[in-house]
Amino acid sequence: MEQVLIVDGYNIIGAWPSLQKLRDISLEDARDRLIDMLAEYQAYSGFKVYLVFDAYQVPGLGKEYRQSRLRVLYTKEKETADELIERLVTELIGRRRQITVATSDMIEQHVIFGKGAYRLSASELYTRIVQNRREIQQRIHRPTTTGRHTLDNRIKSDLLDKLEKMRRGENLP
């Protein structure tokens, strides 16, 4: 079953203290940090992640692009993030697909739940991401019990970092 996670970007930024502090300095940096965190989560969890940002007051047709294999969407003029999320849920809902929406907006949680999607609060998503990171760290630092000599044990960490960025689809310098 395909698992899809739709994230209300500004709602999450406003709910996570570390991103709130970063937002107060630079909204763009807070968005980029959230994108990085969700890209890592997507790469490890297997969820297909859509990140939605509200461009309600900005003229234009909205846009969608991929960054680190993550789908980032900005709303159209006079469209709210909630409206775009509801439209995405309607388009994506189907057999063999589980849709989860991450937002702490209670009204939006009720609406998407009524459309058949699961809901996830900002704090629950944060907990999942932290747990995801712990699992990644444990896998990286777990000693090999089989006695096998794998390639990743012999490659320098800077090269491993570059390979990981390539795996995630990030641009290299």
Secondary structure as UniProt FT lines:
FT   STRAND          2..8
FT   HELIX           9..15
FT   HELIX           17..25
FT   HELIX           27..45
FT   STRAND          48..53
FT   TURN            56..57
FT   STRAND          63..67
FT   TURN            68..69
FT   STRAND          70..74
FT   TURN            77..78
FT   HELIX           81..92
FT   TURN            95..96
FT   STRAND          97..102
FT   HELIX           106..114
FT   TURN            115..116
FT   STRAND          118..120
FT   HELIX           122..141
FT   HELIX           151..153
FT   HELIX           157..168
//
